[in-house]
C-alpha cells in the first residue's frame, strides 16, 4: 500500500488527473524555477550560446560594436529593446543579461506551473525543468528563450482547455506576446509545430478565448507597427536593402552556386575571392556589397536548381541534427514518449518538426541547434501533459524516461559548463581592451567567453570593435561612425600604420588575395599580441615604399 502511494505521488498528485490548485501550483513552480536558476548561476558562470546575444547586449548598452546604446536590437522587437535598456544594473551586470535570465526563469516557472496544473507530479515537473532548462540557463540564447516561452504558452492553453481558468488563458497570451517581442520567427515556428497539440475546438467555442485572441492580435499588431516605425529612417532603409541583398550569400548558401558559374562572375566583374569574402560577412567594400550587384548575382541562379540541390543534400542533415550532442537527450526522451503514447496529435507534431527541418534545408539553411531546441522541448513536454489520463504503468514509464534523460543531459552539460568556465577564466586573464577600434572578422575572437552573461559595465566601457558581421553597416555601429570620420577599414588597411586585426587564418588568406587583386600588393601581417584564445595582428596592404 505504501508503495502504491509513493508511485501515485510521483506520477500525478491527483487520482482524477485534475492537477494542483492554482495557488499551490504557482508557489511550487516559483520555488522550482527560481531555485533552479540561482543554483545553476551560483555553481557555474553562464555564457551565451552564440554571439548574437553578445551583439544585442553591445547594441543595447553602447559598447563593443556599437558606438552608442540603442533600443533597436534589430533581431528583437524595439519594445523588448526598450525594456532591456530600462532595467537597472544589479551589481554592475548589464540589463540585457538580467532581462534574459528573468525571461528564462519565467519560462521555466510557467512550464512547471502548467505541468502541475495538468496533473503532473511535483517530482516529474522538477525533472522536466532540469531536462529542458539546464542548457538554456547555462547557455542562454534569445531564439531559445522565445521558443521556450512559446512552449510554456502551449501548455498554458492546454491547461485552460482542461480547467477553464481565465488566469491560465491570460498567462498563456502574455507568454506568447513576450516570445513575439524576443524572436517572432521562433514563436511562429513553435506554434506551427504545436498545431496538432492545441485544443482548437474548445478554444474556438470559449468566449474568453476569442476575446483573448483578439487582444493578443491587437498587441502584436501594435508592437509590429511600433517596430516598423522605429526603423523608418533613411539610414535604416539603406541598411535593410543591403541586409536583404547579402542574406542569400551569407545565410542561405547561394555563394556556392555563384562559385560554380565562372562566366556569371566574369560578366559582373567579381572574382571567386570576392564572392567568398562577401559570403563571409565582408561588407566594407561598397563595390562588392552593392545590393544591385548581389541581387543580380543571385537572380541569375534558377530557384529550382538551388532547391533541388539543397534537398539532395538535406537527408544527412535531417538524420543528424536531432542526434547532435546538444539535442540528443531531448530527442531520445521525446521519441521514447512518442512510442509509449502514440497519440495522433503527437505523431503529427513530430512530422511537422521534420518537415520544418526539411524546409530549412531546402532553402539552403539547415536549422541550427537554437532553432530546434524549443521544438524538441515541446515534443518532450507535450506527452507529460497527457500523463494524468494514462494508466498508472504508462505514467511510471514516462517518469522513468524523464529521470534518465535529466541524468544523461546533466552529466554532459556539467562537463561542457566546466570547459566554458575555463575559457571564460582564460579570457579574463588575457584582459582584452582597446581605446581605438580593433577590427574583428570571423570567429577568431570567442565573444561568448570574452563577454559572458555576468559581464559588468565597468569591464566593457573601454572596448570598441569594428566588427565585420550582420550589423556592420547599421546606423549605431562603430564601423558607421569610423567610416564617417574617414577612419574606416579600407582607408586604414591601405595606410602604412595598418589596422589591429583579429581574424582566423582563412580570413587572412582571403584578405591577402583581396589586396593582391584590388591593390596589387600582398597583405603584410605582423603579430602584436598573442594569447591562448586569440591573436591580434597589425595588417596592412599599403604599397611598399622605396
Phi and psi in degrees as a GROMACS rama.xvg file:
@    title "Ramachandran Plot"
@    xaxis  label "Phi"
@    yaxis  label "Psi"
@TYPE xy
-63.6528  -35.7619  UNK-2
-63.5825  -41.345  UNK-3
-63.7546  -40.0885  UNK-4
-62.3859  -41.3825  UNK-5
-64.6287  -43.7204  UNK-6
-65.3987  -41.6699  UNK-7
-62.9974  -40.9704  UNK-8
-68.2063  -29.2355  UNK-9
-70.0034  -43.8172  UNK-10
-82.888  -44.4633  UNK-11
-156.035  136.18  UNK-12
-79.1187  -5.86167  UNK-13
-133.852  121.844  UNK-14
-60.9931  -30.7747  UNK-15
-87.1557  -4.6406  UNK-16
75.9753  22.3635  UNK-17
-78.6208  -23.4899  UNK-18
87.8078  172.911  UNK-19
-72.7103  157.39  UNK-20
-67.1102  155.04  UNK-21
-56.3374  -44.6465  UNK-22
-65.4097  -45.7259  UNK-23
-65.4747  -42.6894  UNK-24
-62.9338  -39.2483  UNK-25
-65.2924  -45.0672  UNK-26
-64.0766  -43.6046  UNK-27
-64.6563  -44.652  UNK-28
-64.5576  -40.8862  UNK-29
-62.7667  -41.8068  UNK-30
-63.6861  -41.0289  UNK-31
-64.274  -52.6017  UNK-32
-70.2252  -45.4591  UNK-33
-67.1887  -45.0699  UNK-34
-61.9467  -40.3083  UNK-35
-66.4444  -43.6605  UNK-36
-64.3223  -45.3732  UNK-37
-63.0729  -41.4808  UNK-38
-60.8526  -47.9374  UNK-39
-66.3324  -43.7813  UNK-40
-70.6849  -22.0902  UNK-41
-81.0323  -34.3511  UNK-42
-82.9765  -29.3091  UNK-43
-134.18  166.957  UNK-44
-104.228  97.8692  UNK-45
-60.463  143.91  UNK-46
-125.883  159.532  UNK-47
-70.8263  145.115  UNK-48
-71.2908  -30.9358  UNK-49
-143.31  171.885  UNK-50
-80.0775  -1.22606  UNK-51
-60.2494  -46.6257  UNK-52
-69.6138  -34.5611  UNK-53
-59.6628  -45.1196  UNK-54
-60.7569  -45.3261  UNK-55
-69.7461  -31.924  UNK-56
-64.9887  -40.6914  UNK-57
-60.8908  -43.7307  UNK-58
-64.4809  -45.4982  UNK-59
-62.2436  -37.0813  UNK-60
-113.063  4.34857  UNK-61
70.6736  50.1184  UNK-62
-142.001  175.39  UNK-63
64.7234  -114.215  UNK-64
-79.8791  -10.9189  UNK-65
-105.096  131.571  UNK-66
-80.5347  -16.9394  UNK-67
-156.734  159.302  UNK-68
-74.2226  148.047  UNK-69
-150.133  148.889  UNK-70
-75.14  -15.9513  UNK-71
-86.1327  84.0433  UNK-72
-79.4471  -7.37548  UNK-73
72.0574  -52.3892  UNK-74
-82.167  -20.9294  UNK-75
-117.811  162.784  UNK-76
-64.9916  149.531  UNK-77
-61.7045  -29.3283  UNK-78
-66.0529  -35.7365  UNK-79
-67.0367  -40.5271  UNK-80
-60.8571  -40.1  UNK-81
-64.3923  -40.9354  UNK-82
-63.9229  -44.8487  UNK-83
-57.9622  -46.247  UNK-84
-72.8776  -20.2241  UNK-85
-82.9207  -14.836  UNK-86
-73.1539  136.165  UNK-87
-74.4864  150.503  UNK-88
-72.898  144.291  UNK-89
-116.61  115.36  UNK-90
56.2739  33.2504  UNK-91
82.575  -5.07654  UNK-92
-73.1615  135.62  UNK-93
-69.1104  151.899  UNK-94
-61.3264  -33.2407  UNK-95
-62.3565  -41.0792  UNK-96
-65.622  -42.6702  UNK-97
-63.0664  -44.6757  UNK-98
-61.5756  -40.1154  UNK-99
-65.2694  -46.3294  UNK-100
-66.4489  -37.2848  UNK-101
-62.4721  -42.5204  UNK-102
-65.3728  -40.8682  UNK-103
-67.4184  -39.2726  UNK-104
-64.4034  -39.6575  UNK-105
-62.4006  -43.8268  UNK-106
-63.0128  -44.4437  UNK-107
-67.9925  -39.7036  UNK-108
-64.5801  -43.0948  UNK-109
-65.046  -38.0427  UNK-110
-62.7595  -48.8925  UNK-111
-60.6891  -42.7856  UNK-112
-60.0914  -49.2512  UNK-113
-71.5173  -32.9652  UNK-114
-62.3907  -42.7848  UNK-115
-63.6718  -40.4109  UNK-116
-64.2341  -28.1966  UNK-117
-88.5259  5.19794  UNK-118
98.8176  9.19977  UNK-119
-80.9474  137.381  UNK-120
-66.7654  154.208  UNK-121
-57.8275  -38.1745  UNK-122
-66.7786  -43.514  UNK-123
-65.8356  -36.9823  UNK-124
-62.0431  -42.1647  UNK-125
-62.3735  -45.1691  UNK-126
-64.4861  -36.6242  UNK-127
-64.6987  -40.6541  UNK-128
-63.0512  -42.4757  UNK-129
-61.4548  -45.6691  UNK-130
-63.4488  -45.431  UNK-131
-87.1344  -38.3076  UNK-132
-103.137  -0.992756  UNK-133
-66.2203  -47.9008  UNK-134
-65.3245  -50.9291  UNK-135
-68.6504  -13.8386  UNK-136
-83.1261  -39.8792  UNK-137
-77.1363  -30.2918  UNK-138
-131.899  69.9911  UNK-139
-67.1658  149.965  UNK-140
-152.261  135.496  UNK-141
-64.5164  -33.0215  UNK-142
-65.0201  -42.3961  UNK-143
-65.1077  -41.9979  UNK-144
-57.5808  -48.4922  UNK-145
-62.1068  -42.0965  UNK-146
-63.4617  -40.8348  UNK-147
-72.43  -32.1603  UNK-148
-62.0744  -39.6855  UNK-149
-66.2648  -39.6226  UNK-150
-61.5461  -44.6714  UNK-151
-63.4567  -33.1901  UNK-152
-65.8672  -38.7631  UNK-153
-60.0517  -44.4093  UNK-154
-61.9891  -36.5707  UNK-155
-64.2409  -39.6026  UNK-156
-66.7797  -35.3788  UNK-157
-66.2846  -39.6289  UNK-158
-64.7108  -40.3037  UNK-159
-63.0798  -41.3738  UNK-160
-61.3272  -34.8296  UNK-161
-81.3369  -39.0926  UNK-162
-106.747  -22.3909  UNK-163
73.9252  19.0503  UNK-164
-81.6664  121.877  UNK-165
-63.996  -29.505  UNK-166
-62.2453  -40.3302  UNK-167
-63.4923  -40.2544  UNK-168
-64.7332  -47.1293  UNK-169
-63.2914  -41.7485  UNK-170
-61.3121  -42.769  UNK-171
-61.8658  -40.5201  UNK-172
-66.655  -40.516  UNK-173
-65.5057  -35.9688  UNK-174
-64.5099  -40.5518  UNK-175
-62.6529  -43.8424  UNK-176
-64.4612  -41.2904  UNK-177
-64.6697  -41.6978  UNK-178
-60.4372  -38.684  UNK-179
-61.8828  -42.8133  UNK-180
-64.7957  -35.6004  UNK-181
-79.9839  -46.267  UNK-182
-159.722  95.3662  UNK-183
-65.4783  -35.3666  UNK-184
-66.1302  -38.7983  UNK-185
-69.3218  -37.7873  UNK-186
-57.4368  -47.5976  UNK-187
-60.821  -39.811  UNK-188
-67.1392  -44.1979  UNK-189
-62.9923  -44.5244  UNK-190
-66.3992  -32.6565  UNK-191
-65.5225  -44.6071  UNK-192
-68.4086  -28.3995  UNK-193
-81.4695  -4.45079  UNK-194
-50.8509  -45.5769  UNK-195
-72.5723  -11.2533  UNK-196
-97.0806  -9.19176  UNK-197
-89.6554  142.741  UNK-198
-81.468  72.9281  UNK-199
-60.5008  -42.4094  UNK-200
-63.7766  -45.3338  UNK-201
-66.0638  -38.4519  UNK-202
-66.0793  -39.5442  UNK-203
-68.2688  -32.444  UNK-204
-82.8909  -14.4162  UNK-205
-92.5753  123.433  UNK-206
-61.7707  -43.5883  UNK-207
-58.133  -36.033  UNK-208
-66.1539  -38.1429  UNK-209
-67.3316  -41.9372  UNK-210
-64.3339  -40.7415  UNK-211
-64.2605  -40.9586  UNK-212
-62.4643  -41.7815  UNK-213
-63.3023  -43.6346  UNK-214
-62.8226  -40.0049  UNK-215
-64.3662  -42.4845  UNK-216
-62.0189  -41.3476  UNK-217
-62.7608  -44.0078  UNK-218
-63.2974  -43.8495  UNK-219
-65.7276  -41.1814  UNK-220
-63.2048  -42.5309  UNK-221
-62.5912  -42.495  UNK-222
-65.8273  -36.0875  UNK-223
-66.9208  -44.3105  UNK-224
-63.5433  -42.7433  UNK-225
-60.8949  -41.0121  UNK-226
-65.6534  -44.8476  UNK-227
-63.8425  -39.6381  UNK-228
-66.0552  -33.8792  UNK-229
-65.1316  -25.9399  UNK-230
-106.171  23.8087  UNK-231
-88.2563  -4.58228  UNK-232
-69.4203  156.667  UNK-233
-57.5385  -37.4676  UNK-234
-62.1682  -40.1468  UNK-235
-72.1926  -33.2203  UNK-236
-64.0708  -40.7225  UNK-237
-62.7842  -44.3355  UNK-238
-61.4997  -44.1111  UNK-239
-63.8199  -38.2343  UNK-240
-62.2469  -45.1168  UNK-241
-67.673  -37.975  UNK-242
-64.7029  -42.0078  UNK-243
-66.6415  -34.7007  UNK-244
-72.8427  -33.5714  UNK-245
-82.7876  -21.3328  UNK-246
-55.9246  -42.7973  UNK-247
-58.4824  -32.404  UNK-248
-82.209  -42.5991  UNK-249
-82.7062  -32.6544  UNK-250
-109.998  -28.6121  UNK-251
-118.87  16.3707  UNK-252
71.8032  18.5798  UNK-253
-68.6265  -21.4686  UNK-254
-58.8516  -38.2512  UNK-255
-65.7533  -30.4838  UNK-256
-73.83  -34.7991  UNK-257
-68.1979  -41.8972  UNK-258
-64.8677  -24.3459  UNK-259
-79.831  -1.62641  UNK-260
-125.091  79.9639  UNK-261
-57.5059  -34.5892  UNK-262
-66.7549  -32.3573  UNK-263
-65.9342  -44.2207  UNK-264
-66.6672  -40.4345  UNK-265
-61.9558  -41.376  UNK-266
-64.3532  -31.5206  UNK-267
-99.5282  1.97174  UNK-268
72.7448  33.7798  UNK-269
-124.615  153.2  UNK-270
-98.9532  169.289  UNK-271
-61.3866  -36.3946  UNK-272
-65.8112  -37.7872  UNK-273
-60.7006  -44.2573  UNK-274
-63.6688  -42.6274  UNK-275
-63.9899  -35.966  UNK-276
-68.5333  -44.9169  UNK-277
-65.1199  -41.6516  UNK-278
-67.8626  -15.7005  UNK-279
-99.3161  22.8084  UNK-280
75.8699  32.9218  UNK-281
-101.155  98.3834  UNK-282
-114.272  8.71023  UNK-283
-85.0477  -7.57739  UNK-284
-97.9666  107.515  UNK-285
-61.4835  -23.6188  UNK-286
-70.7684  -39.1018  UNK-287
-78.1558  -35.5303  UNK-288
-93.3144  12.5704  UNK-289
-58.0349  122.911  UNK-290
-57.3829  -38.4406  UNK-291
-62.7582  -42.371  UNK-292
-63.0021  -47.6428  UNK-293
-64.3453  -41.5358  UNK-294
-64.4476  -37.1612  UNK-295
-66.187  -42.6977  UNK-296
-61.1487  -47.6846  UNK-297
-71.4355  -35.6861  UNK-298
-64.5792  -21.7224  UNK-299
-88.0046  0.668669  UNK-300
-96.7832  121.355  UNK-301
-60.4795  130.345  UNK-302
-59.4298  -36.2199  UNK-303
-61.8868  -39.9115  UNK-304
-62.0256  -44.8186  UNK-305
-63.6058  -45.944  UNK-306
-64.5738  -45.1293  UNK-307
-63.8639  -41.7037  UNK-308
-65.6976  -43.7979  UNK-309
-65.2282  -40.0802  UNK-310
-64.9393  -38.1763  UNK-311
-63.1199  -29.5765  UNK-312
-96.544  5.16168  UNK-313
-87.8728  -22.6921  UNK-314
-59.5236  -45.3996  UNK-315
-59.1396  -34.9672  UNK-316
-65.7418  -46.4073  UNK-317
-60.5832  -37.8704  UNK-318
-77.5483  -36.0492  UNK-319
-87.0985  -33.5815  UNK-320
-58.2413  -51.177  UNK-321
-64.4477  -16.5879  UNK-322
-98.2064  10.5931  UNK-323
-66.3535  154.311  UNK-324
-55.8794  -35.7089  UNK-325
-69.2893  -25.5522  UNK-326
-110.033  -5.81677  UNK-327
-60.3397  -44.4054  UNK-328
-62.6992  -47.0898  UNK-329
-63.2762  -40.2243  UNK-330
-62.3089  -47.3119  UNK-331
-64.9621  -46.4272  UNK-332
-65.7181  -45.8059  UNK-333
-62.5209  -42.6763  UNK-334
-66.0182  -38.2857  UNK-335
-65.0268  -43.3855  UNK-336
-65.5067  -33.981  UNK-337
-60.8774  -44.1769  UNK-338
-67.7106  -32.0232  UNK-339
-70.8704  -40.0104  UNK-340
-89.8743  -50.7534  UNK-341
52.7653  44.0977  UNK-342
-80.9983  138.835  UNK-343
-55.5231  -43.1177  UNK-344
-61.5651  -38.9399  UNK-345
-68.6471  -39.6502  UNK-346
-62.0845  -44.9458  UNK-347
-63.8413  -36.7227  UNK-348
-63.5802  -41.13  UNK-349
-63.5028  -40.0266  UNK-350
-63.5303  -39.3524  UNK-351
-65.7275  -35.8877  UNK-352
-60.9861  -48.4009  UNK-353
-69.4896  -32.3508  UNK-354
-63.931  -37.2016  UNK-355
-64.8293  -43.4091  UNK-356
-59.7842  -43.8604  UNK-357
-63.7616  -39.593  UNK-358
-63.2632  -45.9393  UNK-359
-60.0302  -43.6026  UNK-360
-63.6845  -36.6442  UNK-361
-65.5354  -32.9703  UNK-362
-89.6454  5.88274  UNK-363
93.297  11.6768  UNK-364
-135.477  82.1931  UNK-365
-53.6156  133.318  UNK-366
-64.7339  134.162  UNK-367
-74.8372  173.202  UNK-368
-56.5399  -40.7246  UNK-369
-63.2421  -26.3688  UNK-370
-78.5356  -39.212  UNK-371
-81.9576  -25.7374  UNK-372
-56.4704  -50.9494  UNK-373
-61.8039  -33.2916  UNK-374
-65.2236  -43.9111  UNK-375
-69.7063  -32.7129  UNK-376
-61.269  -42.2818  UNK-377
-60.0851  -46.5002  UNK-378
-69.8569  -18.7861  UNK-379
-88.3341  -39.4599  UNK-380
-78.4629  -31.1036  UNK-381
-56.9746  -43.6358  UNK-382
-63.4823  -32.646  UNK-383
-64.3892  -34.0731  UNK-384
-67.384  -17.9436  UNK-385
-95.6765  -5.61351  UNK-386
-69.6085  -27.3369  UNK-387
-67.5713  -13.9604  UNK-388
-102.854  11.1331  UNK-389
-99.7636  159.006  UNK-390
-57.9901  152.592  UNK-391
-59.342  -36.6379  UNK-392
-65.4668  -35.5282  UNK-393
-70.3076  -36.267  UNK-394
-61.4588  -38.8622  UNK-395
-65.7601  -40.676  UNK-396
-62.3647  -42.8202  UNK-397
-61.338  -44.482  UNK-398
-62.3502  -41.2596  UNK-399
-63.2511  -38.8706  UNK-400
-64.5565  -41.1162  UNK-401
-66.1096  -39.7632  UNK-402
-60.4626  -48.4583  UNK-403
-61.9345  -43.0733  UNK-404
-64.9444  -39.8356  UNK-405
-64.694  -40.1562  UNK-406
-66.3452  -47.0924  UNK-407
-61.3747  -47.6139  UNK-408
-63.9969  -41.3573  UNK-409
-62.384  -43.2491  UNK-410
-62.9631  -42.002  UNK-411
-66.0815  -44.3478  UNK-412
-70.3966  -32.4128  UNK-413
-63.6097  -41.4714  UNK-414
-63.9508  -42.4713  UNK-415
-65.3272  -40.679  UNK-416
-65.6953  -37.3462  UNK-417
-62.4658  -42.9175  UNK-418
-64.0318  -39.7338  UNK-419
-63.4311  -40.8897  UNK-420
-61.1438  -38.6301  UNK-421
-66.5729  -40.6927  UNK-422
-65.1224  -40.3075  UNK-423
-63.2572  -40.049  UNK-424
-66.2936  -40.4354  UNK-425
-62.4739  -40.9253  UNK-426
-63.5393  -37.587  UNK-427
-67.1679  -37.0919  UNK-428
-70.0258  -32.9683  UNK-429
-71.2938  -23.7749  UNK-430
55.3119  65.2133  UNK-431
-70.4196  131.338  UNK-432
-159.217  152.409  UNK-433
-157.671  128.081  UNK-434
-82.2504  -21.4166  UNK-435
-112.93  169.45  UNK-436
-66.7092  128.452  UNK-437
-104.042  132.428  UNK-438
-88.4585  126.349  UNK-439
-119.274  125.987  UNK-440
-135.162  126.238  UNK-441
81.8537  -160.996  UNK-442
-100.459  23.8466  UNK-443
-69.1132  -25.0072  UNK-444
-103.006  118.804  UNK-445
-77.1832  83.5101  UNK-446
-52.6493  -39.2625  UNK-447
-64.8389  -31.1531  UNK-448
-84.5187  -35.376  UNK-449
-70.4886  -36.143  UNK-450
-124.698  72.675  UNK-451
-68.0549  179.31  UNK-452
-58.5259  -40.1317  UNK-453
-92.9577  37.6459  UNK-454
-68.5169  138.324  UNK-455
-106.933  154.237  UNK-456
-59.076  -39.6347  UNK-457
-68.595  -16.7252  UNK-458
-83.044  -13.5334  UNK-459
-121.744  -0.644735  UNK-460
-60.1028  -34.9502  UNK-461
-94.0728  6.07274  UNK-462
-95.2855  129.059  UNK-463
-140.132  121.502  UNK-464
-117.122  141.525  UNK-465
-100.712  91.5075  UNK-466
-91.5177  135.605  UNK-467
-96.8353  102.846  UNK-468
-166.424  -160.973  UNK-469
-61.7391  -31.6653  UNK-470
-104.68  20.9868  UNK-471
-55.916  -42.5974  UNK-472
-99.9818  12.247  UNK-473
-66.6455  149.121  UNK-474
-58.2493  -31.705  UNK-475
-87.9204  -0.160469  UNK-476
-79.2614  155.228  UNK-477
-60.3472  -42.9309  UNK-478
-55.2299  -40.5552  UNK-479
-63.2602  -43.2808  UNK-480
-65.6981  -41.4289  UNK-481
-67.9715  -39.888  UNK-482
-63.7484  -39.3205  UNK-483
-64.9575  -29.5358  UNK-484
-90.6938  11.8559  UNK-485
58.7443  35.0333  UNK-486
-125.869  36.9466  UNK-487
-77.6141  -177.542  UNK-488
-60.5119  -54.1799  UNK-489
-69.5853  -37.4163  UNK-490
-60.9876  -47.8957  UNK-491
-76.0388  -31.4997  UNK-492
-63.2738  -35.6117  UNK-493
-87.9456  1.1494  UNK-494
-87.0243  160.744  UNK-495
-66.4548  -33.3828  UNK-496
-69.049  -29.7279  UNK-497
73.1718  -164.439  UNK-498
-127.206  154.118  UNK-499
-85.999  116.982  UNK-500
-125.851  133.545  UNK-501
-113.6  110.15  UNK-502
-152.109  145.406  UNK-503
-71.7324  159.526  UNK-504
-51.643  -41.1432  UNK-505
-60.402  -39.0866  UNK-506
-69.1097  -37.882  UNK-507
-63.8469  -36.6236  UNK-508
-66.0099  -41.4349  UNK-509
-62.364  -41.4549  UNK-510
-66.781  -36.5477  UNK-511
-62.3369  -45.5637  UNK-512
-64.2525  -38.7583  UNK-513
-59.1864  -46.2239  UNK-514
-62.3528  -40.1049  UNK-515
-65.4754  -44.3288  UNK-516
-72.9668  -36.9299  UNK-517
-98.4145  -27.2533  UNK-518
-125.055  -5.04239  UNK-519
71.5684  19.6884  UNK-520
-140.767  143.199  UNK-521
-75.3512  162.554  UNK-522
-76.4934  131.709  UNK-523
-104.832  117.981  UNK-524
-125.29  124.478  UNK-525
-126.84  128.285  UNK-526
-66.7724  127.405  UNK-527
-110.755  -22.7861  UNK-528
-154.706  128.582  UNK-529
-131.629  125.111  UNK-530
-126.434  -174.096  UNK-531
-73.6646  -25.6024  UNK-532
-107.271  -27.746  UNK-533
-153.894  162.325  UNK-534
-129.419  135.671  UNK-535
-105.679  130.638  UNK-536
-119.703  151.134  UNK-537
-90.9291  118.719  UNK-538
-117.964  137.798  UNK-539
-152.649  143.32  UNK-540
-125.552  40.4115  UNK-541
-69.0401  147.241  UNK-542
-63.2112  138.434  UNK-543
-64.591  139.186  UNK-544
-101.031  151.701  UNK-545
